[in-house]
Amino acid sequence: MASPTAPAAGPTAGPWSSRPPLACSPIRPREPVIVLDGWEVSGRASTAALTLTDLSSLAKVLVKADPAGAYGATRLRFGRAARAPGGRLEIGSGPGEWLHLGPAGTAPALVAELAAAELAAAETPSGELVTVVDLTHGRALMRLTGHAAPTVLAKMCAIDLADPVTPDLSAFRSSVAKTITDVVRDDVDGRRSYLLHCDRSFGQYLFDCVLDAGDAFGIDVSGFAARDLP
């Protein structure tokens, strides 16, 4: 494994660490390989117009509740996403399902915060059940960014990706390269960008399929962008 791009001054230096990784993405990292909050990830930078980045190390916490209940009434509707304090992204990923994405290493704090909302819901007169599940190590997450991103996705997915149908911060669950995938449009600095979230076992397969579909557009693999760091 390659040495971290930034040498550590002690046990840790910011988000980078020289300590051995505790977790690995299902997607093979491209060199140089670094360690970020206990995860082995790619530190590769790309200036290509179309990039694909493995973000599987980000915190991924799912909340399930009755969409018509007290908790559900305060959350995003199905099919929408929104930024939350601290850079988190909350996604109405399904009827009665809300996926929360946070910086790498924040899953325990995110679970604790959402569990407090679960306790509050349980104390309502209806005794509502809210379930909080940490999916961080069981799912794969990647970001496809660039003007050609919707064209690339259209080769693998039957959903209409035009602005009027799937605008920025829209979300849907569909088949992408024959893999059930949560897709979130999350534009970056005015550029089209999509988050693709699937089961861990399909992570490498989906990553490779996206690279294959984007080959004609000069797609390149990039490591973490500044906006994805804590």
ChimeraX attribute file (.defattr): number of C-alpha atoms within 10 A of each C-alpha:
attribute: neighborCount
match mode: 1-to-1
recipient: residues
	/A:1	10
	/A:2	9
	/A:3	12
	/A:4	18
	/A:5	15
	/A:6	13
	/A:7	12
	/A:8	15
	/A:9	10
	/A:10	8
	/A:11	9
	/A:12	13
	/A:13	12
	/A:14	11
	/A:15	15
	/A:16	19
	/A:17	24
	/A:18	20
	/A:19	16
	/A:20	12
	/A:21	15
	/A:22	11
	/A:23	15
	/A:24	16
	/A:25	22
	/A:26	22
	/A:27	23
	/A:28	15
	/A:29	20
	/A:30	15
	/A:31	15
	/A:32	16
	/A:33	19
	/A:34	28
	/A:35	25
	/A:36	25
	/A:37	23
	/A:38	20
	/A:39	22
	/A:40	20
	/A:41	27
	/A:42	24
	/A:43	20
	/A:44	18
	/A:45	16
	/A:46	16
	/A:47	9
	/A:48	15
	/A:49	15
	/A:50	24
	/A:51	24
	/A:52	25
	/A:53	23
	/A:54	28
	/A:55	24
	/A:56	26
	/A:57	27
	/A:58	24
	/A:59	25
	/A:60	27
	/A:61	21
	/A:62	20
	/A:63	21
	/A:64	19
	/A:65	20
	/A:66	15
	/A:67	19
	/A:68	11
	/A:69	17
	/A:70	18
	/A:71	21
	/A:72	20
	/A:73	11
	/A:74	10
	/A:75	15
	/A:76	18
	/A:77	18
	/A:78	18
	/A:79	19
	/A:80	21
	/A:81	24
	/A:82	16
	/A:83	14
	/A:84	12
	/A:85	6
	/A:86	9
	/A:87	15
	/A:88	17
	/A:89	18
	/A:90	21
	/A:91	28
	/A:92	23
	/A:93	25
	/A:94	18
	/A:95	15
	/A:96	20
	/A:97	21
	/A:98	26
	/A:99	21
	/A:100	26
	/A:101	23
	/A:102	24
	/A:103	21
	/A:104	21
	/A:105	18
	/A:106	16
	/A:107	21
	/A:108	11
	/A:109	12
	/A:110	20
	/A:111	19
	/A:112	12
	/A:113	12
	/A:114	19
	/A:115	17
	/A:116	12
	/A:117	15
	/A:118	20
	/A:119	15
	/A:120	15
	/A:121	20
	/A:122	16
	/A:123	12
	/A:124	13
	/A:125	8
	/A:126	10
	/A:127	13
	/A:128	18
	/A:129	16
	/A:130	21
	/A:131	15
	/A:132	21
	/A:133	14
	/A:134	18
	/A:135	17
	/A:136	23
	/A:137	17
	/A:138	14
	/A:139	20
	/A:140	28
	/A:141	29
	/A:142	23
	/A:143	23
	/A:144	31
	/A:145	24
	/A:146	22
	/A:147	15
	/A:148	19
	/A:149	25
	/A:150	19
	/A:151	15
	/A:152	22
	/A:153	20
	/A:154	14
	/A:155	13
	/A:156	16
	/A:157	18
	/A:158	12
	/A:159	15
	/A:160	12
	/A:161	16
	/A:162	9
	/A:163	9
	/A:164	8
	/A:165	10
	/A:166	17
	/A:167	16
	/A:168	20
	/A:169	19
	/A:170	21
	/A:171	23
	/A:172	19
	/A:173	17
	/A:174	15
	/A:175	14
	/A:176	22
	/A:177	18
	/A:178	10
	/A:179	16
	/A:180	15
	/A:181	22
	/A:182	22
	/A:183	24
	/A:184	26
	/A:185	24
	/A:186	24
	/A:187	17
	/A:188	13
	/A:189	7
	/A:190	10
	/A:191	15
	/A:192	19
	/A:193	25
	/A:194	26
	/A:195	21
	/A:196	23
	/A:197	23
	/A:198	21
	/A:199	18
	/A:200	20
	/A:201	13
	/A:202	17
	/A:203	24
	/A:204	16
	/A:205	15
	/A:206	25
	/A:207	24
	/A:208	12
	/A:209	15
	/A:210	22
	/A:211	20
	/A:212	13
	/A:213	18
	/A:214	22
	/A:215	13
	/A:216	9
	/A:217	19
	/A:218	12
	/A:219	24
	/A:220	18
	/A:221	20
	/A:222	23
	/A:223	23
	/A:224	17
	/A:225	13
	/A:226	7
	/A:227	9
	/A:228	14
	/A:229	13
	/A:230	16
